[in-house]
Amino acid sequence: MSTPGPPLSAAELAAGQVAAIVTAAEHAASEIAAKADREARELLRDAERDAMKMRQDGERDAARAKEEAQAEAVRIAEIARKDADKRIEGAQKAADEVLAQAEVISGGLRQLAASLEGQADRMLRDVQAGHRRMIEDLRPPGTVVDTAPEPRPPRPSRPPSDRPAGPNPLEDVEIPSWVEGGG
């Protein structure tokens, strides 16, 4: 224990108490600083965990939004492809119909051309026969008549579609009365 010594003075006692208070205050301050340091580290760890969780949540939300956007893009592309397919199918159908109509018209025009050609041949023969009769009627009796048919004019070598369009050259020709009713 302690050895008894001379009594301490009030100042010494006060100085001892102040030293004890300062030591206690230093010790308390050290504990407070250590506690504050621990709490700060714990708050930092909590903040880092919260930041990590928020980052992971954000990445997950971004990935989900990206997947949804890609799915929507695929859906829209499929709708566009189906619409394009319908339009192409409609265009092909219309083209097929136009081709079929053109083939029908072409066939009709060929038949018309054949019919007109036959009529033109008949008209030419009729005119040639009428011409022979007129010549025979104009010759004096007893003259020998050449009975060889008149040469037929050559047909044009180009197809009817290549003939120049224009006024009908037969419009101004008057049909003789002997052709109309026989005489």
C-alpha positions as YAML, in Angstrom:
chain: A
units: angstrom
residues:
- id: 1
  name: MET
  ca: [0.00, 0.00, 0.00]
- id: 2
  name: SER
  ca: [1.13, 3.47, 0.16]
- id: 3
  name: THR
  ca: [3.46, 4.90, 2.73]
- id: 4
  name: PRO
  ca: [2.10, 7.60, 4.79]
- id: 5
  name: GLY
  ca: [3.63, 10.79, 3.83]
- id: 6
  name: PRO
  ca: [3.26, 14.34, 4.63]
- id: 7
  name: PRO
  ca: [-0.22, 15.58, 4.24]
- id: 8
  name: LEU
  ca: [-1.04, 16.91, 0.86]
- id: 9
  name: SER
  ca: [-1.99, 20.42, 0.31]
- id: 10
  name: ALA
  ca: [-5.24, 21.46, -1.23]
- id: 11
  name: ALA
  ca: [-3.47, 22.58, -4.35]
- id: 12
  name: GLU
  ca: [-1.79, 19.27, -4.66]
- id: 13
  name: LEU
  ca: [-5.06, 17.54, -4.10]
- id: 14
  name: ALA
  ca: [-6.72, 19.72, -6.74]
- id: 15
  name: ALA
  ca: [-3.88, 19.13, -9.16]
- id: 16
  name: GLY
  ca: [-4.20, 15.39, -8.61]
- id: 17
  name: GLN
  ca: [-7.91, 15.55, -9.20]
- id: 18
  name: VAL
  ca: [-7.38, 17.64, -12.35]
- id: 19
  name: ALA
  ca: [-4.80, 15.15, -13.56]
- id: 20
  name: ALA
  ca: [-7.22, 12.29, -12.85]
- id: 21
  name: ILE
  ca: [-10.00, 14.17, -14.67]
- id: 22
  name: VAL
  ca: [-7.70, 14.91, -17.62]
- id: 23
  name: THR
  ca: [-6.63, 11.26, -17.73]
- id: 24
  name: ALA
  ca: [-10.25, 10.13, -17.52]
- id: 25
  name: ALA
  ca: [-11.23, 12.67, -20.18]
- id: 26
  name: GLU
  ca: [-8.38, 11.51, -22.41]
- id: 27
  name: HIS
  ca: [-9.40, 7.93, -21.85]
- id: 28
  name: ALA
  ca: [-13.08, 8.79, -22.57]
- id: 29
  name: ALA
  ca: [-12.07, 10.80, -25.65]
- id: 30
  name: SER
  ca: [-9.99, 7.90, -26.85]
- id: 31
  name: GLU
  ca: [-12.92, 5.52, -26.34]
- id: 32
  name: ILE
  ca: [-15.30, 7.98, -28.07]
- id: 33
  name: ALA
  ca: [-12.87, 8.35, -30.99]
- id: 34
  name: ALA
  ca: [-12.49, 4.57, -31.24]
- id: 35
  name: LYS
  ca: [-16.27, 4.12, -31.07]
- id: 36
  name: ALA
  ca: [-16.76, 6.88, -33.68]
- id: 37
  name: ASP
  ca: [-14.12, 5.23, -35.87]
- id: 38
  name: ARG
  ca: [-15.88, 1.83, -35.53]
- id: 39
  name: GLU
  ca: [-19.26, 3.42, -36.25]
- id: 40
  name: ALA
  ca: [-17.83, 5.29, -39.26]
- id: 41
  name: ARG
  ca: [-16.32, 2.06, -40.63]
- id: 42
  name: GLU
  ca: [-19.63, 0.29, -40.04]
- id: 43
  name: LEU
  ca: [-21.58, 3.09, -41.74]
- id: 44
  name: LEU
  ca: [-19.09, 3.00, -44.64]
- id: 45
  name: ARG
  ca: [-19.54, -0.78, -44.97]
- id: 46
  name: ASP
  ca: [-23.35, -0.34, -44.84]
- id: 47
  name: ALA
  ca: [-23.15, 2.42, -47.47]
- id: 48
  name: GLU
  ca: [-20.93, 0.25, -49.68]
- id: 49
  name: ARG
  ca: [-23.37, -2.68, -49.29]
- id: 50
  name: ASP
  ca: [-26.31, -0.39, -50.12]
- id: 51
  name: ALA
  ca: [-24.42, 1.02, -53.11]
- id: 52
  name: MET
  ca: [-23.55, -2.50, -54.30]
- id: 53
  name: LYS
  ca: [-27.18, -3.59, -53.88]
- id: 54
  name: MET
  ca: [-28.42, -0.50, -55.73]
- id: 55
  name: ARG
  ca: [-25.89, -1.14, -58.51]
- id: 56
  name: GLN
  ca: [-26.96, -4.78, -58.80]
- id: 57
  name: ASP
  ca: [-30.65, -3.76, -58.79]
- id: 58
  name: GLY
  ca: [-29.91, -1.16, -61.47]
- id: 59
  name: GLU
  ca: [-28.03, -3.68, -63.61]
- id: 60
  name: ARG
  ca: [-30.84, -6.21, -63.20]
- id: 61
  name: ASP
  ca: [-33.47, -3.58, -64.10]
- id: 62
  name: ALA
  ca: [-31.40, -2.49, -67.11]
- id: 63
  name: ALA
  ca: [-31.01, -6.11, -68.27]
- id: 64
  name: ARG
  ca: [-34.76, -6.68, -67.88]
- id: 65
  name: ALA
  ca: [-35.53, -3.47, -69.82]
- id: 66
  name: LYS
  ca: [-33.07, -4.53, -72.55]
- id: 67
  name: GLU
  ca: [-34.70, -7.98, -72.81]
- id: 68
  name: GLU
  ca: [-38.16, -6.40, -73.02]
- id: 69
  name: ALA
  ca: [-36.97, -3.96, -75.69]
- id: 70
  name: GLN
  ca: [-35.42, -6.82, -77.69]
- id: 71
  name: ALA
  ca: [-38.64, -8.86, -77.39]
- id: 72
  name: GLU
  ca: [-40.65, -5.84, -78.56]
- id: 73
  name: ALA
  ca: [-38.26, -5.32, -81.47]
- id: 74
  name: VAL
  ca: [-38.66, -8.98, -82.48]
- id: 75
  name: ARG
  ca: [-42.46, -8.66, -82.24]
- id: 76
  name: ILE
  ca: [-42.49, -5.48, -84.36]
- id: 77
  name: ALA
  ca: [-40.12, -7.07, -86.92]
- id: 78
  name: GLU
  ca: [-42.44, -10.09, -87.19]
- id: 79
  name: ILE
  ca: [-45.45, -7.83, -87.75]
- id: 80
  name: ALA
  ca: [-43.52, -5.90, -90.41]
- id: 81
  name: ARG
  ca: [-42.41, -9.14, -92.11]
- id: 82
  name: LYS
  ca: [-45.99, -10.45, -92.19]
- id: 83
  name: ASP
  ca: [-47.22, -7.13, -93.61]
- id: 84
  name: ALA
  ca: [-44.49, -7.18, -96.27]
- id: 85
  name: ASP
  ca: [-45.37, -10.80, -97.13]
- id: 86
  name: LYS
  ca: [-49.04, -9.83, -97.57]
- id: 87
  name: ARG
  ca: [-48.11, -6.89, -99.79]
- id: 88
  name: ILE
  ca: [-45.76, -9.02, -101.90]
- id: 89
  name: GLU
  ca: [-48.44, -11.70, -102.23]
- id: 90
  name: GLY
  ca: [-50.98, -9.06, -103.31]
- id: 91
  name: ALA
  ca: [-48.54, -7.59, -105.83]
- id: 92
  name: GLN
  ca: [-47.78, -11.04, -107.25]
- id: 93
  name: LYS
  ca: [-51.51, -11.79, -107.52]
- id: 94
  name: ALA
  ca: [-52.12, -8.48, -109.29]
- id: 95
  name: ALA
  ca: [-49.20, -9.12, -111.65]
- id: 96
  name: ASP
  ca: [-50.54, -12.61, -112.42]
- id: 97
  name: GLU
  ca: [-53.99, -11.15, -113.14]
- id: 98
  name: VAL
  ca: [-52.51, -8.51, -115.45]
- id: 99
  name: LEU
  ca: [-50.50, -11.19, -117.26]
- id: 100
  name: ALA
  ca: [-53.60, -13.38, -117.67]
- id: 101
  name: GLN
  ca: [-55.57, -10.41, -119.02]
- id: 102
  name: ALA
  ca: [-52.74, -9.54, -121.42]
- id: 103
  name: GLU
  ca: [-52.67, -13.13, -122.67]
- id: 104
  name: VAL
  ca: [-56.44, -13.05, -123.25]
- id: 105
  name: ILE
  ca: [-56.20, -9.71, -125.06]
- id: 106
  name: SER
  ca: [-53.26, -10.97, -127.13]
- id: 107
  name: GLY
  ca: [-55.22, -14.08, -128.13]
- id: 108
  name: GLY
  ca: [-58.21, -11.93, -129.04]
- id: 109
  name: LEU
  ca: [-56.06, -9.62, -131.12]
- id: 110
  name: ARG
  ca: [-54.51, -12.61, -132.92]
- id: 111
  name: GLN
  ca: [-58.01, -13.92, -133.74]
- id: 112
  name: LEU
  ca: [-59.06, -10.46, -134.89]
- id: 113
  name: ALA
  ca: [-55.94, -10.18, -137.06]
- id: 114
  name: ALA
  ca: [-56.62, -13.60, -138.62]
- id: 115
  name: SER
  ca: [-60.23, -12.64, -139.24]
- id: 116
  name: LEU
  ca: [-59.26, -9.30, -140.78]
- id: 117
  name: GLU
  ca: [-56.64, -11.01, -142.92]
- id: 118
  name: GLY
  ca: [-59.26, -13.47, -144.19]
- id: 119
  name: GLN
  ca: [-61.66, -10.62, -144.91]
- id: 120
  name: ALA
  ca: [-58.93, -8.67, -146.68]
- id: 121
  name: ASP
  ca: [-58.12, -11.72, -148.84]
- id: 122
  name: ARG
  ca: [-61.83, -12.13, -149.71]
- id: 123
  name: MET
  ca: [-62.15, -8.43, -150.53]
- id: 124
  name: LEU
  ca: [-59.09, -8.60, -152.75]
- id: 125
  name: ARG
  ca: [-60.45, -11.65, -154.60]
- id: 126
  name: ASP
  ca: [-63.82, -9.95, -154.97]
- id: 127
  name: VAL
  ca: [-62.20, -6.79, -156.33]
- id: 128
  name: GLN
  ca: [-60.03, -8.83, -158.70]
- id: 129
  name: ALA
  ca: [-63.08, -10.76, -159.92]
- id: 130
  name: GLY
  ca: [-65.00, -7.51, -160.38]
- id: 131
  name: HIS
  ca: [-62.06, -6.04, -162.22]
- id: 132
  name: ARG
  ca: [-61.92, -9.02, -164.59]
- id: 133
  name: ARG
  ca: [-65.64, -8.74, -165.25]
- id: 134
  name: MET
  ca: [-65.38, -5.02, -165.91]
- id: 135
  name: ILE
  ca: [-62.46, -5.57, -168.30]
- id: 136
  name: GLU
  ca: [-64.39, -8.34, -170.06]
- id: 137
  name: ASP
  ca: [-67.39, -6.03, -170.38]
- id: 138
  name: LEU
  ca: [-65.21, -3.28, -171.84]
- id: 139
  name: ARG
  ca: [-63.58, -5.48, -174.53]
- id: 140
  name: PRO
  ca: [-65.15, -5.80, -177.89]
- id: 141
  name: PRO
  ca: [-66.84, -9.10, -178.59]
- id: 142
  name: GLY
  ca: [-64.64, -11.86, -179.96]
- id: 143
  name: THR
  ca: [-61.44, -10.67, -178.23]
- id: 144
  name: VAL
  ca: [-59.49, -13.39, -176.53]
- id: 145
  name: VAL
  ca: [-59.36, -12.80, -172.82]
- id: 146
  name: ASP
  ca: [-56.44, -13.90, -170.73]
- id: 147
  name: THR
  ca: [-57.98, -16.10, -168.09]
- id: 148
  name: ALA
  ca: [-54.87, -16.24, -165.93]
- id: 149
  name: PRO
  ca: [-55.59, -14.76, -162.55]
- id: 150
  name: GLU
  ca: [-53.97, -11.50, -161.75]
- id: 151
  name: PRO
  ca: [-50.95, -11.88, -159.53]
- id: 152
  name: ARG
  ca: [-51.69, -11.47, -155.88]
- id: 153
  name: PRO
  ca: [-49.81, -8.60, -154.22]
- id: 154
  name: PRO
  ca: [-47.22, -9.76, -151.69]
- id: 155
  name: ARG
  ca: [-48.21, -9.69, -148.07]
- id: 156
  name: PRO
  ca: [-46.32, -7.37, -145.78]
- id: 157
  name: SER
  ca: [-43.49, -9.18, -144.03]
- id: 158
  name: ARG
  ca: [-43.83, -7.40, -140.72]
- id: 159
  name: PRO
  ca: [-46.43, -8.43, -138.14]
- id: 160
  name: PRO
  ca: [-49.63, -6.41, -137.82]
- id: 161
  name: SER
  ca: [-48.46, -4.78, -134.60]
- id: 162
  name: ASP
  ca: [-45.59, -3.14, -136.52]
- id: 163
  name: ARG
  ca: [-47.89, -1.46, -139.05]
- id: 164
  name: PRO
  ca: [-47.99, 2.29, -138.62]
- id: 165
  name: ALA
  ca: [-51.11, 3.57, -136.95]
- id: 166
  name: GLY
  ca: [-53.01, 6.19, -138.85]
- id: 167
  name: PRO
  ca: [-56.18, 6.86, -140.76]
- id: 168
  name: ASN
  ca: [-57.85, 3.90, -142.44]
- id: 169
  name: PRO
  ca: [-56.83, 3.96, -146.13]
- id: 170
  name: LEU
  ca: [-60.13, 2.29, -147.10]
- id: 171
  name: GLU
  ca: [-62.31, 5.03, -145.62]
- id: 172
  name: ASP
  ca: [-62.37, 7.04, -148.87]
- id: 173
  name: VAL
  ca: [-63.05, 4.00, -151.10]
- id: 174
  name: GLU
  ca: [-66.63, 3.73, -152.34]
- id: 175
  name: ILE
  ca: [-67.97, 0.22, -152.59]
- id: 176
  name: PRO
  ca: [-69.36, -0.44, -156.06]
- id: 177
  name: SER
  ca: [-73.06, -1.27, -156.28]
- id: 178
  name: TRP
  ca: [-72.36, -4.70, -157.82]
- id: 179
  name: VAL
  ca: [-70.49, -5.66, -154.58]
- id: 180
  name: GLU
  ca: [-73.31, -4.56, -152.29]
- id: 181
  name: GLY
  ca: [-76.16, -6.47, -153.77]
- id: 182
  name: GLY
  ca: [-74.92, -8.38, -156.70]
- id: 183
  name: GLY
  ca: [-75.24, -6.98, -160.04]
...
